[in-house]
Amino acid sequence: MSKEKNKKDYLSAREIAEVFSLHPQYVRDCARLGIFPALKVGTSWRFKLSEVEAKLRQNAAIAVERSLLSSTTPNQNE
């Protein structure tokens, strides 16, 4: 695999932030906390776009499921 191809496989926090309309510091924090899969290269983080996208989809699905479950819980104030 060429270096150019390899370089494009991994994106910076800024590039991931641009793709998903997130703040770069949020992306770095998610990497540091293990929320986003990432590699630390010196002082920078590198991300595989497909892995971050999969994690975001997984988290969105969990949020939707929780929302649906909470909306079907009977309201005790009625």
PyMOL Python script that loads the backbone (N, CA, C, O; Angstrom):
from pymol import cmd

cmd.read_pdbstr("""\
ATOM      1  N   MET A   1       0.851  -1.180   0.000  1.00  0.00           N
ATOM      2  CA  MET A   1       0.000   0.000   0.000  1.00  0.00           C
ATOM      3  C   MET A   1       0.890   1.234   0.000  1.00  0.00           C
ATOM      4  O   MET A   1       1.857   1.300   0.759  1.00  0.00           O
ATOM      5  N   SER A   2       0.582   2.186  -0.822  1.00  0.00           N
ATOM      6  CA  SER A   2       1.409   3.385  -0.917  1.00  0.00           C
ATOM      7  C   SER A   2       1.189   4.296   0.289  1.00  0.00           C
ATOM      8  O   SER A   2       0.162   4.219   0.962  1.00  0.00           O
ATOM      9  N   LYS A   3       2.167   5.153   0.549  1.00  0.00           N
ATOM     10  CA  LYS A   3       2.043   6.097   1.662  1.00  0.00           C
ATOM     11  C   LYS A   3       0.879   7.056   1.438  1.00  0.00           C
ATOM     12  O   LYS A   3       0.180   7.414   2.386  1.00  0.00           O
ATOM     13  N   GLU A   4       0.668   7.473   0.194  1.00  0.00           N
ATOM     14  CA  GLU A   4      -0.425   8.397  -0.114  1.00  0.00           C
ATOM     15  C   GLU A   4      -1.770   7.756   0.202  1.00  0.00           C
ATOM     16  O   GLU A   4      -2.636   8.402   0.792  1.00  0.00           O
ATOM     17  N   LYS A   5      -1.957   6.506  -0.177  1.00  0.00           N
ATOM     18  CA  LYS A   5      -3.193   5.788   0.116  1.00  0.00           C
ATOM     19  C   LYS A   5      -3.359   5.642   1.628  1.00  0.00           C
ATOM     20  O   LYS A   5      -4.445   5.865   2.164  1.00  0.00           O
ATOM     21  N   ASN A   6      -2.286   5.271   2.305  1.00  0.00           N
ATOM     22  CA  ASN A   6      -2.306   5.094   3.749  1.00  0.00           C
ATOM     23  C   ASN A   6      -2.650   6.400   4.461  1.00  0.00           C
ATOM     24  O   ASN A   6      -3.401   6.393   5.437  1.00  0.00           O
ATOM     25  N   LYS A   7      -2.115   7.507   3.988  1.00  0.00           N
ATOM     26  CA  LYS A   7      -2.364   8.804   4.596  1.00  0.00           C
ATOM     27  C   LYS A   7      -3.841   9.181   4.511  1.00  0.00           C
ATOM     28  O   LYS A   7      -4.374   9.773   5.450  1.00  0.00           O
ATOM     29  N   LYS A   8      -4.496   8.860   3.435  1.00  0.00           N
ATOM     30  CA  LYS A   8      -5.907   9.191   3.252  1.00  0.00           C
ATOM     31  C   LYS A   8      -6.833   8.263   4.043  1.00  0.00           C
ATOM     32  O   LYS A   8      -7.996   8.596   4.268  1.00  0.00           O
ATOM     33  N   ASP A   9      -6.326   7.109   4.463  1.00  0.00           N
ATOM     34  CA  ASP A   9      -7.140   6.187   5.257  1.00  0.00           C
ATOM     35  C   ASP A   9      -7.469   6.778   6.626  1.00  0.00           C
ATOM     36  O   ASP A   9      -8.511   6.471   7.205  1.00  0.00           O
ATOM     37  N   TYR A  10      -6.590   7.614   7.134  1.00  0.00           N
ATOM     38  CA  TYR A  10      -6.762   8.193   8.462  1.00  0.00           C
ATOM     39  C   TYR A  10      -6.914   9.705   8.347  1.00  0.00           C
ATOM     40  O   TYR A  10      -6.172  10.366   7.621  1.00  0.00           O
ATOM     41  N   LEU A  11      -7.889  10.236   9.077  1.00  0.00           N
ATOM     42  CA  LEU A  11      -8.176  11.665   9.055  1.00  0.00           C
ATOM     43  C   LEU A  11      -7.839  12.292  10.399  1.00  0.00           C
ATOM     44  O   LEU A  11      -7.823  11.612  11.425  1.00  0.00           O
ATOM     45  N   SER A  12      -7.574  13.572  10.387  1.00  0.00           N
ATOM     46  CA  SER A  12      -7.299  14.315  11.622  1.00  0.00           C
ATOM     47  C   SER A  12      -8.618  14.617  12.344  1.00  0.00           C
ATOM     48  O   SER A  12      -9.705  14.428  11.797  1.00  0.00           O
ATOM     49  N   ALA A  13      -8.491  15.084  13.567  1.00  0.00           N
ATOM     50  CA  ALA A  13      -9.675  15.481  14.336  1.00  0.00           C
ATOM     51  C   ALA A  13     -10.416  16.611  13.623  1.00  0.00           C
ATOM     52  O   ALA A  13     -11.647  16.639  13.602  1.00  0.00           O
ATOM     53  N   ARG A  14      -9.669  17.527  13.047  1.00  0.00           N
ATOM     54  CA  ARG A  14     -10.294  18.648  12.319  1.00  0.00           C
ATOM     55  C   ARG A  14     -11.095  18.136  11.125  1.00  0.00           C
ATOM     56  O   ARG A  14     -12.213  18.592  10.881  1.00  0.00           O
ATOM     57  N   GLU A  15     -10.525  17.189  10.383  1.00  0.00           N
ATOM     58  CA  GLU A  15     -11.215  16.643   9.209  1.00  0.00           C
ATOM     59  C   GLU A  15     -12.470  15.864   9.612  1.00  0.00           C
ATOM     60  O   GLU A  15     -13.510  15.977   8.963  1.00  0.00           O
ATOM     61  N   ILE A  16     -12.368  15.077  10.683  1.00  0.00           N
ATOM     62  CA  ILE A  16     -13.548  14.347  11.173  1.00  0.00           C
ATOM     63  C   ILE A  16     -14.614  15.347  11.627  1.00  0.00           C
ATOM     64  O   ILE A  16     -15.800  15.165  11.353  1.00  0.00           O
ATOM     65  N   ALA A  17     -14.189  16.391  12.314  1.00  0.00           N
ATOM     66  CA  ALA A  17     -15.122  17.417  12.778  1.00  0.00           C
ATOM     67  C   ALA A  17     -15.858  18.063  11.609  1.00  0.00           C
ATOM     68  O   ALA A  17     -17.059  18.318  11.692  1.00  0.00           O
ATOM     69  N   GLU A  18     -15.145  18.324  10.533  1.00  0.00           N
ATOM     70  CA  GLU A  18     -15.771  18.924   9.348  1.00  0.00           C
ATOM     71  C   GLU A  18     -16.785  17.980   8.716  1.00  0.00           C
ATOM     72  O   GLU A  18     -17.869  18.408   8.319  1.00  0.00           O
ATOM     73  N   VAL A  19     -16.443  16.704   8.619  1.00  0.00           N
ATOM     74  CA  VAL A  19     -17.335  15.730   7.990  1.00  0.00           C
ATOM     75  C   VAL A  19     -18.647  15.613   8.757  1.00  0.00           C
ATOM     76  O   VAL A  19     -19.717  15.538   8.152  1.00  0.00           O
ATOM     77  N   PHE A  20     -18.570  15.597  10.079  1.00  0.00           N
ATOM     78  CA  PHE A  20     -19.758  15.337  10.899  1.00  0.00           C
ATOM     79  C   PHE A  20     -20.304  16.588  11.586  1.00  0.00           C
ATOM     80  O   PHE A  20     -21.170  16.483  12.454  1.00  0.00           O
ATOM     81  N   SER A  21     -19.819  17.754  11.217  1.00  0.00           N
ATOM     82  CA  SER A  21     -20.272  19.029  11.801  1.00  0.00           C
ATOM     83  C   SER A  21     -20.148  19.021  13.330  1.00  0.00           C
ATOM     84  O   SER A  21     -21.089  19.346  14.054  1.00  0.00           O
ATOM     85  N   LEU A  22     -18.966  18.641  13.785  1.00  0.00           N
ATOM     86  CA  LEU A  22     -18.663  18.616  15.211  1.00  0.00           C
ATOM     87  C   LEU A  22     -17.525  19.585  15.477  1.00  0.00           C
ATOM     88  O   LEU A  22     -16.838  20.007  14.546  1.00  0.00           O
ATOM     89  N   HIS A  23     -17.324  19.935  16.711  1.00  0.00           N
ATOM     90  CA  HIS A  23     -16.187  20.774  17.079  1.00  0.00           C
ATOM     91  C   HIS A  23     -14.946  19.874  17.183  1.00  0.00           C
ATOM     92  O   HIS A  23     -15.036  18.777  17.734  1.00  0.00           O
ATOM     93  N   PRO A  24     -13.809  20.309  16.672  1.00  0.00           N
ATOM     94  CA  PRO A  24     -12.597  19.478  16.737  1.00  0.00           C
ATOM     95  C   PRO A  24     -12.221  19.051  18.159  1.00  0.00           C
ATOM     96  O   PRO A  24     -11.744  17.934  18.359  1.00  0.00           O
ATOM     97  N   GLN A  25     -12.431  19.929  19.151  1.00  0.00           N
ATOM     98  CA  GLN A  25     -12.103  19.555  20.528  1.00  0.00           C
ATOM     99  C   GLN A  25     -13.002  18.424  21.009  1.00  0.00           C
ATOM    100  O   GLN A  25     -12.554  17.554  21.755  1.00  0.00           O
ATOM    101  N   TYR A  26     -14.259  18.426  20.592  1.00  0.00           N
ATOM    102  CA  TYR A  26     -15.174  17.328  20.945  1.00  0.00           C
ATOM    103  C   TYR A  26     -14.661  16.009  20.368  1.00  0.00           C
ATOM    104  O   TYR A  26     -14.690  14.979  21.041  1.00  0.00           O
ATOM    105  N   VAL A  27     -14.197  16.046  19.133  1.00  0.00           N
ATOM    106  CA  VAL A  27     -13.665  14.840  18.483  1.00  0.00           C
ATOM    107  C   VAL A  27     -12.442  14.337  19.250  1.00  0.00           C
ATOM    108  O   VAL A  27     -12.320  13.138  19.502  1.00  0.00           O
ATOM    109  N   ARG A  28     -11.536  15.248  19.622  1.00  0.00           N
ATOM    110  CA  ARG A  28     -10.344  14.857  20.389  1.00  0.00           C
ATOM    111  C   ARG A  28     -10.731  14.297  21.759  1.00  0.00           C
ATOM    112  O   ARG A  28     -10.147  13.315  22.216  1.00  0.00           O
ATOM    113  N   ASP A  29     -11.707  14.915  22.409  1.00  0.00           N
ATOM    114  CA  ASP A  29     -12.170  14.423  23.708  1.00  0.00           C
ATOM    115  C   ASP A  29     -12.751  13.021  23.583  1.00  0.00           C
ATOM    116  O   ASP A  29     -12.498  12.160  24.426  1.00  0.00           O
ATOM    117  N   CYS A  30     -13.529  12.794  22.531  1.00  0.00           N
ATOM    118  CA  CYS A  30     -14.104  11.457  22.315  1.00  0.00           C
ATOM    119  C   CYS A  30     -13.012  10.418  22.088  1.00  0.00           C
ATOM    120  O   CYS A  30     -13.141   9.279  22.535  1.00  0.00           O
ATOM    121  N   ALA A  31     -11.952  10.795  21.406  1.00  0.00           N
ATOM    122  CA  ALA A  31     -10.826   9.881  21.206  1.00  0.00           C
ATOM    123  C   ALA A  31     -10.146   9.582  22.533  1.00  0.00           C
ATOM    124  O   ALA A  31      -9.865   8.426  22.852  1.00  0.00           O
ATOM    125  N   ARG A  32      -9.887  10.630  23.301  1.00  0.00           N
ATOM    126  CA  ARG A  32      -9.206  10.475  24.587  1.00  0.00           C
ATOM    127  C   ARG A  32     -10.005   9.600  25.544  1.00  0.00           C
ATOM    128  O   ARG A  32      -9.429   8.820  26.301  1.00  0.00           O
ATOM    129  N   LEU A  33     -11.330   9.727  25.512  1.00  0.00           N
ATOM    130  CA  LEU A  33     -12.204   8.956  26.400  1.00  0.00           C
ATOM    131  C   LEU A  33     -12.532   7.561  25.858  1.00  0.00           C
ATOM    132  O   LEU A  33     -13.173   6.762  26.540  1.00  0.00           O
ATOM    133  N   GLY A  34     -12.092   7.274  24.637  1.00  0.00           N
ATOM    134  CA  GLY A  34     -12.353   5.955  24.058  1.00  0.00           C
ATOM    135  C   GLY A  34     -13.714   5.834  23.404  1.00  0.00           C
ATOM    136  O   GLY A  34     -14.139   4.728  23.071  1.00  0.00           O
ATOM    137  N   ILE A  35     -14.404   6.939  23.212  1.00  0.00           N
ATOM    138  CA  ILE A  35     -15.718   6.908  22.572  1.00  0.00           C
ATOM    139  C   ILE A  35     -15.562   6.686  21.070  1.00  0.00           C
ATOM    140  O   ILE A  35     -16.292   5.895  20.473  1.00  0.00           O
ATOM    141  N   PHE A  36     -14.610   7.386  20.469  1.00  0.00           N
ATOM    142  CA  PHE A  36     -14.286   7.191  19.057  1.00  0.00           C
ATOM    143  C   PHE A  36     -13.016   6.359  18.960  1.00  0.00           C
ATOM    144  O   PHE A  36     -12.041   6.640  19.657  1.00  0.00           O
ATOM    145  N   PRO A  37     -13.011   5.344  18.112  1.00  0.00           N
ATOM    146  CA  PRO A  37     -11.766   4.612  17.887  1.00  0.00           C
ATOM    147  C   PRO A  37     -10.760   5.515  17.181  1.00  0.00           C
ATOM    148  O   PRO A  37     -11.090   6.155  16.183  1.00  0.00           O
ATOM    149  N   ALA A  38      -9.537   5.569  17.695  1.00  0.00           N
ATOM    150  CA  ALA A  38      -8.530   6.467  17.135  1.00  0.00           C
ATOM    151  C   ALA A  38      -7.131   5.984  17.481  1.00  0.00           C
ATOM    152  O   ALA A  38      -6.932   5.172  18.385  1.00  0.00           O
ATOM    153  N   LEU A  39      -6.177   6.507  16.737  1.00  0.00           N
ATOM    154  CA  LEU A  39      -4.762   6.241  16.989  1.00  0.00           C
ATOM    155  C   LEU A  39      -4.098   7.541  17.391  1.00  0.00           C
ATOM    156  O   LEU A  39      -4.348   8.584  16.787  1.00  0.00           O
ATOM    157  N   LYS A  40      -3.262   7.488  18.395  1.00  0.00           N
ATOM    158  CA  LYS A  40      -2.495   8.670  18.802  1.00  0.00           C
ATOM    159  C   LYS A  40      -1.168   8.618  18.062  1.00  0.00           C
ATOM    160  O   LYS A  40      -0.413   7.654  18.186  1.00  0.00           O
ATOM    161  N   VAL A  41      -0.892   9.661  17.295  1.00  0.00           N
ATOM    162  CA  VAL A  41       0.345   9.776  16.531  1.00  0.00           C
ATOM    163  C   VAL A  41       1.049  11.032  17.035  1.00  0.00           C
ATOM    164  O   VAL A  41       0.690  12.145  16.651  1.00  0.00           O
ATOM    165  N   GLY A  42       2.045  10.854  17.891  1.00  0.00           N
ATOM    166  CA  GLY A  42       2.685  12.010  18.518  1.00  0.00           C
ATOM    167  C   GLY A  42       1.682  12.712  19.409  1.00  0.00           C
ATOM    168  O   GLY A  42       1.169  12.129  20.364  1.00  0.00           O
ATOM    169  N   THR A  43       1.406  13.958  19.095  1.00  0.00           N
ATOM    170  CA  THR A  43       0.419  14.715  19.883  1.00  0.00           C
ATOM    171  C   THR A  43      -0.936  14.796  19.180  1.00  0.00           C
ATOM    172  O   THR A  43      -1.866  15.423  19.687  1.00  0.00           O
ATOM    173  N   SER A  44      -1.044  14.163  18.017  1.00  0.00           N
ATOM    174  CA  SER A  44      -2.275  14.234  17.215  1.00  0.00           C
ATOM    175  C   SER A  44      -3.045  12.926  17.273  1.00  0.00           C
ATOM    176  O   SER A  44      -2.486  11.870  17.566  1.00  0.00           O
ATOM    177  N   TRP A  45      -4.315  13.015  16.992  1.00  0.00           N
ATOM    178  CA  TRP A  45      -5.172  11.836  16.862  1.00  0.00           C
ATOM    179  C   TRP A  45      -5.456  11.605  15.396  1.00  0.00           C
ATOM    180  O   TRP A  45      -5.572  12.557  14.625  1.00  0.00           O
ATOM    181  N   ARG A  46      -5.570  10.337  15.002  1.00  0.00           N
ATOM    182  CA  ARG A  46      -5.941   9.955  13.639  1.00  0.00           C
ATOM    183  C   ARG A  46      -7.119   8.987  13.728  1.00  0.00           C
ATOM    184  O   ARG A  46      -7.173   8.111  14.592  1.00  0.00           O
ATOM    185  N   PHE A  47      -8.056   9.178  12.806  1.00  0.00           N
ATOM    186  CA  PHE A  47      -9.316   8.439  12.828  1.00  0.00           C
ATOM    187  C   PHE A  47      -9.578   7.808  11.472  1.00  0.00           C
ATOM    188  O   PHE A  47      -9.272   8.396  10.435  1.00  0.00           O
ATOM    189  N   LYS A  48     -10.145   6.605  11.483  1.00  0.00           N
ATOM    190  CA  LYS A  48     -10.654   6.009  10.251  1.00  0.00           C
ATOM    191  C   LYS A  48     -12.097   6.473  10.117  1.00  0.00           C
ATOM    192  O   LYS A  48     -12.911   6.271  11.018  1.00  0.00           O
ATOM    193  N   LEU A  49     -12.401   7.084   9.006  1.00  0.00           N
ATOM    194  CA  LEU A  49     -13.739   7.631   8.781  1.00  0.00           C
ATOM    195  C   LEU A  49     -14.816   6.570   8.983  1.00  0.00           C
ATOM    196  O   LEU A  49     -15.825   6.829   9.639  1.00  0.00           O
ATOM    197  N   SER A  50     -14.611   5.387   8.430  1.00  0.00           N
ATOM    198  CA  SER A  50     -15.621   4.325   8.518  1.00  0.00           C
ATOM    199  C   SER A  50     -15.863   3.897   9.967  1.00  0.00           C
ATOM    200  O   SER A  50     -16.995   3.579  10.334  1.00  0.00           O
ATOM    201  N   GLU A  51     -14.817   3.887  10.791  1.00  0.00           N
ATOM    202  CA  GLU A  51     -14.972   3.476  12.186  1.00  0.00           C
ATOM    203  C   GLU A  51     -15.719   4.520  13.007  1.00  0.00           C
ATOM    204  O   GLU A  51     -16.550   4.175  13.847  1.00  0.00           O
ATOM    205  N   VAL A  52     -15.425   5.796  12.766  1.00  0.00           N
ATOM    206  CA  VAL A  52     -16.127   6.860  13.476  1.00  0.00           C
ATOM    207  C   VAL A  52     -17.592   6.894  13.042  1.00  0.00           C
ATOM    208  O   VAL A  52     -18.489   7.057  13.869  1.00  0.00           O
ATOM    209  N   GLU A  53     -17.820   6.740  11.752  1.00  0.00           N
ATOM    210  CA  GLU A  53     -19.194   6.725  11.253  1.00  0.00           C
ATOM    211  C   GLU A  53     -19.983   5.570  11.861  1.00  0.00           C
ATOM    212  O   GLU A  53     -21.138   5.750  12.251  1.00  0.00           O
ATOM    213  N   ALA A  54     -19.383   4.402  11.947  1.00  0.00           N
ATOM    214  CA  ALA A  54     -20.053   3.242  12.543  1.00  0.00           C
ATOM    215  C   ALA A  54     -20.380   3.493  14.007  1.00  0.00           C
ATOM    216  O   ALA A  54     -21.458   3.128  14.476  1.00  0.00           O
ATOM    217  N   LYS A  55     -19.455   4.114  14.732  1.00  0.00           N
ATOM    218  CA  LYS A  55     -19.686   4.408  16.146  1.00  0.00           C
ATOM    219  C   LYS A  55     -20.811   5.434  16.313  1.00  0.00           C
ATOM    220  O   LYS A  55     -21.650   5.293  17.203  1.00  0.00           O
ATOM    221  N   LEU A  56     -20.832   6.452  15.471  1.00  0.00           N
ATOM    222  CA  LEU A  56     -21.904   7.445  15.535  1.00  0.00           C
ATOM    223  C   LEU A  56     -23.263   6.824  15.217  1.00  0.00           C
ATOM    224  O   LEU A  56     -24.263   7.144  15.860  1.00  0.00           O
ATOM    225  N   ARG A  57     -23.294   5.939  14.227  1.00  0.00           N
ATOM    226  CA  ARG A  57     -24.550   5.243  13.896  1.00  0.00           C
ATOM    227  C   ARG A  57     -25.015   4.374  15.063  1.00  0.00           C
ATOM    228  O   ARG A  57     -26.200   4.344  15.394  1.00  0.00           O
ATOM    229  N   GLN A  58     -24.075   3.675  15.676  1.00  0.00           N
ATOM    230  CA  GLN A  58     -24.402   2.821  16.816  1.00  0.00           C
ATOM    231  C   GLN A  58     -24.975   3.662  17.957  1.00  0.00           C
ATOM    232  O   GLN A  58     -25.995   3.304  18.546  1.00  0.00           O
ATOM    233  N   ASN A  59     -24.318   4.774  18.264  1.00  0.00           N
ATOM    234  CA  ASN A  59     -24.788   5.641  19.340  1.00  0.00           C
ATOM    235  C   ASN A  59     -26.148   6.256  19.015  1.00  0.00           C
ATOM    236  O   ASN A  59     -26.982   6.414  19.906  1.00  0.00           O
ATOM    237  N   ALA A  60     -26.378   6.601  17.755  1.00  0.00           N
ATOM    238  CA  ALA A  60     -27.673   7.153  17.352  1.00  0.00           C
ATOM    239  C   ALA A  60     -28.777   6.114  17.504  1.00  0.00           C
ATOM    240  O   ALA A  60     -29.878   6.434  17.950  1.00  0.00           O
ATOM    241  N   ALA A  61     -28.483   4.878  17.135  1.00  0.00           N
ATOM    242  CA  ALA A  61     -29.475   3.810  17.261  1.00  0.00           C
ATOM    243  C   ALA A  61     -29.837   3.576  18.724  1.00  0.00           C
ATOM    244  O   ALA A  61     -31.003   3.350  19.051  1.00  0.00           O
ATOM    245  N   ILE A  62     -28.848   3.628  19.595  1.00  0.00           N
ATOM    246  CA  ILE A  62     -29.096   3.452  21.029  1.00  0.00           C
ATOM    247  C   ILE A  62     -29.954   4.602  21.551  1.00  0.00           C
ATOM    248  O   ILE A  62     -30.872   4.382  22.341  1.00  0.00           O
ATOM    249  N   ALA A  63     -29.661   5.823  21.114  1.00  0.00           N
ATOM    250  CA  ALA A  63     -30.430   6.987  21.560  1.00  0.00           C
ATOM    251  C   ALA A  63     -31.883   6.893  21.099  1.00  0.00           C
ATOM    252  O   ALA A  63     -32.796   7.213  21.860  1.00  0.00           O
ATOM    253  N   VAL A  64     -32.101   6.463  19.869  1.00  0.00           N
ATOM    254  CA  VAL A  64     -33.463   6.312  19.353  1.00  0.00           C
ATOM    255  C   VAL A  64     -34.205   5.235  20.139  1.00  0.00           C
ATOM    256  O   VAL A  64     -35.367   5.413  20.504  1.00  0.00           O
ATOM    257  N   GLU A  65     -33.534   4.126  20.395  1.00  0.00           N
ATOM    258  CA  GLU A  65     -34.160   3.034  21.155  1.00  0.00           C
ATOM    259  C   GLU A  65     -34.553   3.504  22.552  1.00  0.00           C
ATOM    260  O   GLU A  65     -35.654   3.213  23.021  1.00  0.00           O
ATOM    261  N   ARG A  66     -33.666   4.221  23.210  1.00  0.00           N
ATOM    262  CA  ARG A  66     -33.976   4.731  24.555  1.00  0.00           C
ATOM    263  C   ARG A  66     -35.129   5.719  24.507  1.00  0.00           C
ATOM    264  O   ARG A  66     -35.982   5.730  25.395  1.00  0.00           O
ATOM    265  N   SER A  67     -35.155   6.544  23.479  1.00  0.00           N
ATOM    266  CA  SER A  67     -36.219   7.525  23.336  1.00  0.00           C
ATOM    267  C   SER A  67     -37.562   6.833  23.144  1.00  0.00           C
ATOM    268  O   SER A  67     -38.568   7.219  23.739  1.00  0.00           O
ATOM    269  N   LEU A  68     -37.559   5.804  22.302  1.00  0.00           N
ATOM    270  CA  LEU A  68     -38.797   5.064  22.070  1.00  0.00           C
ATOM    271  C   LEU A  68     -39.264   4.351  23.327  1.00  0.00           C
ATOM    272  O   LEU A  68     -40.461   4.312  23.613  1.00  0.00           O
ATOM    273  N   LEU A  69     -38.335   3.791  24.073  1.00  0.00           N
ATOM    274  CA  LEU A  69     -38.702   3.104  25.304  1.00  0.00           C
ATOM    275  C   LEU A  69     -39.255   4.075  26.343  1.00  0.00           C
ATOM    276  O   LEU A  69     -40.221   3.758  27.037  1.00  0.00           O
ATOM    277  N   SER A  70     -38.656   5.243  26.453  1.00  0.00           N
ATOM    278  CA  SER A  70     -39.122   6.206  27.437  1.00  0.00           C
ATOM    279  C   SER A  70     -40.463   6.827  27.031  1.00  0.00           C
ATOM    280  O   SER A  70     -41.249   7.224  27.892  1.00  0.00           O
ATOM    281  N   SER A  71     -40.725   6.909  25.720  1.00  0.00           N
ATOM    282  CA  SER A  71     -42.004   7.480  25.285  1.00  0.00           C
ATOM    283  C   SER A  71     -43.162   6.496  25.445  1.00  0.00           C
ATOM    284  O   SER A  71     -44.325   6.900  25.424  1.00  0.00           O
ATOM    285  N   THR A  72     -42.856   5.221  25.602  1.00  0.00           N
ATOM    286  CA  THR A  72     -43.915   4.233  25.807  1.00  0.00           C
ATOM    287  C   THR A  72     -44.159   3.953  27.280  1.00  0.00           C
ATOM    288  O   THR A  72     -45.076   3.207  27.625  1.00  0.00           O
ATOM    289  N   THR A  73     -43.342   4.549  28.162  1.00  0.00           N
ATOM    290  CA  THR A  73     -43.531   4.394  29.591  1.00  0.00           C
ATOM    291  C   THR A  73     -44.731   5.248  30.006  1.00  0.00           C
ATOM    292  O   THR A  73     -44.797   6.428  29.664  1.00  0.00           O
ATOM    293  N   PRO A  74     -45.677   4.661  30.737  1.00  0.00           N
ATOM    294  CA  PRO A  74     -46.870   5.420  31.136  1.00  0.00           C
ATOM    295  C   PRO A  74     -46.486   6.642  31.980  1.00  0.00           C
ATOM    296  O   PRO A  74     -45.611   6.573  32.842  1.00  0.00           O
ATOM    297  N   ASN A  75     -47.152   7.734  31.711  1.00  0.00           N
ATOM    298  CA  ASN A  75     -46.929   8.966  32.464  1.00  0.00           C
ATOM    299  C   ASN A  75     -47.673   8.861  33.794  1.00  0.00           C
ATOM    300  O   ASN A  75     -48.892   8.687  33.806  1.00  0.00           O
ATOM    301  N   GLN A  76     -46.967   8.964  34.895  1.00  0.00           N
ATOM    302  CA  GLN A  76     -47.580   8.784  36.204  1.00  0.00           C
ATOM    303  C   GLN A  76     -48.397   9.996  36.644  1.00  0.00           C
ATOM    304  O   GLN A  76     -49.123   9.929  37.636  1.00  0.00           O
ATOM    305  N   ASN A  77     -48.280  11.105  35.907  1.00  0.00           N
ATOM    306  CA  ASN A  77     -49.027  12.304  36.267  1.00  0.00           C
ATOM    307  C   ASN A  77     -50.445  12.306  35.701  1.00  0.00           C
ATOM    308  O   ASN A  77     -51.240  13.186  36.032  1.00  0.00           O
ATOM    309  N   GLU A  78     -50.761  11.357  34.875  1.00  0.00           N
ATOM    310  CA  GLU A  78     -52.108  11.333  34.252  1.00  0.00           C
ATOM    311  C   GLU A  78     -53.081  10.594  35.109  1.00  0.00           C
ATOM    312  O   GLU A  78     -54.252  10.472  34.751  1.00  0.00           O
TER     313      GLU A  78
END
""", "prot")
cmd.dss("prot")
cmd.show_as("cartoon", "prot")
cmd.util.cbc("prot")
cmd.orient("prot")
